[in-house]
Amino acid sequence: MERPEAGGINSNECENVSRKKKMLEEFEANTMDSLIDMPFATVDIQDDCGITDEPQINLKRSQENEWVKSDQVKKRKKKRKDYQPNYFLSIPITNKEIIKGIKILQNAIIQQDERLAKAMVSDGSFHITLLVMQLLNEDEVNIGIDALLELKPFIEELLQGKHLTLPFQGIGTFGNQVGFVKLAEGDHVNSLLEIAETANRTFQEKGILVGESRSFKPHLTFMKLSKSLWLRKNGVKKIDPDLYEKFISHRFGEEILYRIDLCSMLKKKQSNGYYHCESSIVIGEKNGGEPDDAELVRLSKRLVENAVLKAVQQYLEETQNKNKPGEGSSVKTEAADQNGNDNENNRK
């Protein structure tokens, strides 16, 4: 029998070391694949997750470390996912004067650079965002609806029966990536900030994960470059201020706060271009209580659904009645009895 020379390694030991190294390499590859699409993928993932290229001597300890690292990766992914909002509170913009002014602005920009047509927000989507949040399932959506309903008396108490008028004037951007119409300065800004803070507190008390606690800046977005990756690929990386220079101090009009909606960012938009709305609260009255187009669409849809439901229920009831034993055969029984009586009389 041959013995290994002093300081040498036998074939079994080499095989064990090779197996351990292969397992570590597979684990690192799987970890990289799972993290490549995460927001922090640009960070050095090996350093971030504590992964090392050095093979472990003890296989059992190596496996335990792999489980711990895998669990840490899952927790990181879950934590990141928790901060992805998919719902928001919206103040819809319905004043036709404001909408018309923004359309003129958008067309003026497109005439100067046709590529930016892909960055424009559709007129049915104009709104002010009060709060963003994450609602993962139907139960959480219902909790969000309850929180929205609880918000109404706070707002009405704040306004004390008065209308909150929101005047829009001028243009601004966020990092030359998002173009928006500014909300003019005034006491209305403080009132809107207080409503936003109350909404934030109300939803948090319900256990809903809301957006980051950064300063709220009400604005009316009319274009954003992120709407199209094609723009960046074709060299459009910033909004040139010269494109909206003529509108820098333009007065677009006033919107009266009369409705706040709980809207989905992901569900299919309505036919008028506005977001899918889970629920709404109405603050005071608008134009003597006359509903706007969005409200009429929702009302018509509800009436049609109720009519269809009623017709289906009526059909089911009629079908069930026909199939009940004894019913539907009474006429036949009476006819048979009559025939029997006639035959008997004939025999007499």
C-alpha positions in Angstrom: 0.0 0.0 0.0 1.3 3.4 -0.9 1.4 6.1 1.7 1.1 9.8 0.9 4.4 11.7 1.3 4.7 14.0 4.3 2.8 17.2 3.8 0.8 15.6 0.9 -3.0 15.3 0.6 -4.8 12.1 -0.2 -7.4 11.8 -2.9 -10.4 11.8 -0.4 -9.3 15.1 1.1 -8.8 16.6 -2.3 -12.3 15.5 -3.3 -13.8 17.0 -0.1 -12.1 20.4 -0.7 -13.2 20.4 -4.3 -16.8 19.6 -3.4 -16.9 22.4 -0.8 -15.5 24.9 -3.2 -18.0 23.9 -5.9 -20.9 24.3 -3.4 -19.7 27.8 -2.4 -19.4 28.8 -6.1 -23.0 27.6 -6.8 -24.3 29.5 -3.8 -22.6 32.7 -4.9 -24.0 32.3 -8.5 -27.5 31.7 -7.2 -27.3 34.7 -4.9 -26.1 37.0 -7.7 -28.9 35.8 -10.0 -31.5 36.5 -7.3 -30.2 40.0 -6.6 -29.4 41.3 -10.1 -32.8 42.9 -10.5 -32.9 44.5 -7.0 -32.4 48.3 -6.6 -29.1 47.8 -4.8 -27.6 45.6 -7.6 -25.0 48.2 -8.3 -23.5 47.7 -4.9 -20.7 45.1 -4.5 -23.0 42.2 -3.7 -20.2 39.9 -2.3 -19.2 42.5 0.2 -22.8 43.5 1.0 -23.8 39.9 1.8 -20.6 38.9 3.5 -19.8 36.2 0.9 -16.2 35.0 0.7 -14.3 33.1 -2.0 -12.3 31.3 0.7 -13.4 27.6 1.1 -14.6 26.5 4.5 -12.8 23.6 6.2 -15.8 22.3 8.0 -18.6 21.2 5.6 -21.3 21.4 8.2 -20.3 24.9 9.2 -20.2 25.9 5.6 -23.8 24.6 5.1 -25.0 26.5 8.2 -23.4 29.7 6.9 -25.0 29.2 3.5 -28.5 28.9 5.2 -27.8 32.1 7.3 -26.7 34.0 4.2 -29.6 32.8 2.2 -32.0 33.9 5.0 -30.3 37.3 5.1 -30.7 37.7 1.4 -34.4 36.9 1.7 -34.9 39.5 4.5 -33.1 42.1 2.4 -35.3 41.4 -0.6 -38.4 41.5 1.6 -37.4 44.8 3.2 -36.7 46.4 -0.2 -40.1 45.1 -1.5 -41.9 46.6 1.5 -41.0 50.1 0.3 -42.5 49.7 -3.2 -45.7 51.8 -3.2 -48.6 50.6 -5.4 -51.5 52.9 -4.2 -51.8 56.6 -3.6 -54.2 59.3 -2.5 -55.1 61.6 -5.4 -56.8 65.0 -5.8 -58.1 64.8 -9.4 -57.8 67.9 -11.6 -61.1 68.5 -13.3 -61.1 72.2 -14.1 -61.3 72.4 -17.9 -59.4 75.7 -17.9 -56.4 74.1 -16.2 -56.5 71.0 -18.4 -56.7 73.2 -21.6 -53.8 75.3 -20.4 -51.6 72.2 -19.8 -52.5 70.8 -23.2 -51.4 74.0 -24.8 -48.1 73.8 -22.8 -47.6 70.2 -23.9 -48.2 70.9 -27.5 -45.8 73.9 -27.5 -43.1 71.6 -26.1 -43.8 68.9 -28.6 -43.6 71.4 -31.5 -40.0 72.1 -30.4 -39.1 68.5 -29.8 -41.4 65.8 -31.2 -39.6 63.1 -29.2 -41.0 64.5 -26.0 -44.5 63.4 -27.0 -43.7 60.1 -25.3 -43.0 61.9 -22.0 -46.4 63.6 -21.8 -49.0 62.8 -19.1 -52.5 62.3 -20.6 -55.0 64.9 -19.6 -57.3 62.4 -17.8 -54.5 61.5 -15.4 -53.8 65.0 -14.1 -53.8 65.0 -10.3 -52.0 66.0 -7.1 -50.6 63.2 -5.0 -51.2 63.5 -1.3 -49.7 60.2 -0.1 -48.2 57.0 -1.5 -48.5 53.6 0.2 -48.3 49.9 -0.3 -51.4 47.7 -0.1 -50.6 44.0 -0.8 -54.0 42.4 -0.8 -57.7 42.9 -0.7 -57.8 43.1 3.1 -55.2 45.9 3.1 -57.1 47.7 0.4 -60.2 47.6 2.6 -58.1 48.9 5.5 -57.0 51.8 3.2 -60.6 52.5 2.3 -61.5 52.7 6.0 -58.6 55.1 6.6 -59.7 57.3 3.8 -63.3 57.5 5.2 -61.8 58.4 8.6 -59.9 61.2 6.9 -63.1 63.0 5.8 -64.2 64.5 9.2 -60.7 65.7 9.9 -60.6 67.6 6.6 -64.1 69.1 7.0 -63.2 70.2 10.5 -60.0 71.8 9.2 -61.9 73.7 6.4 -64.9 74.6 8.6 -67.3 74.6 5.7 -65.1 76.7 3.4 -63.8 75.7 0.0 -60.1 75.0 -0.4 -59.1 76.7 -3.6 -55.8 75.5 -5.3 -54.4 78.0 -7.8 -51.8 76.8 -10.3 -49.1 79.1 -11.7 -45.7 78.6 -13.3 -43.5 75.6 -14.2 -41.0 73.6 -12.2 -39.0 70.4 -12.5 -37.5 67.7 -10.3 -33.9 67.3 -11.5 -34.9 68.3 -15.0 -36.5 64.8 -15.3 -40.1 65.6 -14.2 -42.0 68.7 -15.4 -44.9 70.0 -13.3 -47.2 73.0 -12.9 -46.5 74.7 -9.6 -49.1 75.3 -6.9 -49.0 79.1 -6.2 -48.0 80.3 -2.8 -50.6 81.2 -0.2 -52.5 80.0 2.9 -54.0 77.1 0.9 -50.6 75.5 0.8 -50.5 75.2 4.6 -54.0 73.7 4.6 -53.0 71.2 2.0 -49.9 70.3 4.0 -52.0 69.7 7.1 -54.3 67.5 5.1 -51.3 65.5 3.8 -49.9 65.1 7.4 -53.2 64.0 8.8 -53.5 61.4 6.0 -50.0 60.2 6.7 -50.8 59.8 10.4 -54.3 58.2 9.8 -52.9 55.6 7.4 -49.9 54.8 9.6 -52.2 54.3 12.6 -54.0 51.6 10.6 -50.7 49.8 10.1 -50.3 50.8 6.4 -46.8 51.2 5.1 -46.7 54.7 3.6 -44.1 56.6 1.7 -40.9 58.1 3.0 -41.1 60.9 5.5 -39.7 63.5 3.2 -41.2 67.0 2.8 -44.5 67.0 0.9 -44.4 69.3 -2.2 -47.8 69.5 -3.9 -47.4 69.6 -7.7 -49.2 68.8 -10.9 -47.1 66.6 -13.2 -47.5 67.1 -16.9 -44.5 65.3 -18.3 -41.8 62.9 -17.1 -38.9 61.4 -19.0 -39.2 58.0 -17.2 -42.4 57.3 -19.1 -40.2 56.1 -22.0 -36.8 54.3 -22.0 -36.7 55.2 -25.7 -36.0 58.8 -24.8 -32.9 58.1 -22.9 -31.6 55.7 -25.6 -32.1 58.5 -28.1 -30.2 61.1 -26.0 -33.0 62.8 -24.2 -31.8 62.9 -20.7 -33.0 66.3 -19.4 -35.9 68.7 -19.9 -34.5 71.8 -21.5 -35.9 74.9 -19.6 -36.0 76.8 -22.9 -38.9 74.5 -24.0 -41.3 76.0 -21.4 -39.8 79.5 -21.0 -43.0 81.2 -22.3 -45.0 79.5 -19.5 -42.7 80.2 -16.6 -45.2 82.5 -15.0 -48.4 81.4 -16.7 -51.6 81.2 -14.7 -53.3 77.9 -15.4 -56.4 78.4 -13.2 -57.9 77.2 -9.9 -59.0 73.8 -8.7 -61.4 73.5 -5.8 -60.7 70.5 -3.5 -63.9 68.5 -3.5 -62.8 64.9 -3.8 -59.9 62.6 -2.7 -59.5 59.2 -4.3 -57.7 56.1 -3.2 -56.1 55.0 -6.6 -54.0 52.1 -7.8 -50.8 52.7 -9.7 -50.8 49.2 -11.3 -54.4 48.4 -12.2 -55.9 49.3 -15.6 -56.9 52.9 -15.9 -60.5 54.0 -16.5 -61.7 54.7 -20.0 -61.3 58.5 -19.4 -57.6 58.0 -18.6 -57.9 58.4 -14.9 -56.5 55.8 -12.5 -58.4 52.9 -11.1 -60.2 54.2 -8.1 -61.0 52.0 -5.1 -62.9 54.6 -3.1 -63.5 58.3 -2.7 -64.5 60.9 -0.2 -66.3 64.1 -1.3 -65.4 67.3 0.6 -68.2 69.9 0.4 -69.9 70.4 -2.9 -68.8 71.4 -6.3 -70.9 73.6 -8.7 -74.0 73.2 -6.6 -73.5 69.5 -6.2 -73.3 68.7 -9.9 -71.2 65.6 -10.5 -68.3 65.7 -12.9 -67.6 63.4 -15.8 -65.6 60.9 -13.7 -68.5 60.6 -11.2 -71.1 60.2 -14.0 -69.0 57.4 -15.5 -68.7 55.6 -12.2 -72.5 56.1 -11.5 -73.5 54.8 -15.0 -71.2 51.8 -14.5 -72.7 51.0 -11.1 -76.3 51.3 -12.5 -75.5 48.9 -15.4 -73.8 46.4 -13.0 -76.8 46.5 -10.7 -79.3 46.0 -13.6 -77.3 43.0 -14.9 -77.1 41.5 -11.4 -80.8 41.9 -11.0 -81.6 40.3 -14.3 -79.3 37.3 -13.5 -80.9 36.8 -10.1 -84.4 36.9 -11.7 -83.4 34.4 -14.3 -81.9 32.1 -11.6 -85.1 32.3 -9.5 -87.3 31.5 -12.5 -85.1 28.5 -13.5 -85.2 27.2 -9.9 -89.0 27.5 -9.7 -89.4 25.5 -13.0 -87.2 22.8 -11.6 -89.0 22.4 -8.2 -90.9 19.1 -7.9 -94.7 19.5 -8.1 -94.5 22.9 -9.7 -95.1 23.1 -13.4 -97.0 19.8 -13.3 -100.1 21.0 -11.5 -101.8 21.8 -14.8 -101.1 18.3 -16.1 -102.6 16.8 -12.9 -105.7 18.9 -13.2 -106.1 17.9 -16.9 -105.7 14.2 -16.0 -108.3 14.5 -13.3 -110.7 16.1 -15.7 -110.2 13.4 -18.3 -110.8 10.8 -15.6 -114.1 12.4 -14.6 -115.2 12.6 -18.3 -114.5 9.0 -18.8 -116.5 8.1 -15.7 -119.4 10.1 -16.8 -119.4 8.5 -20.2 -119.6 5.1 -18.6 -122.7 6.2 -16.7 
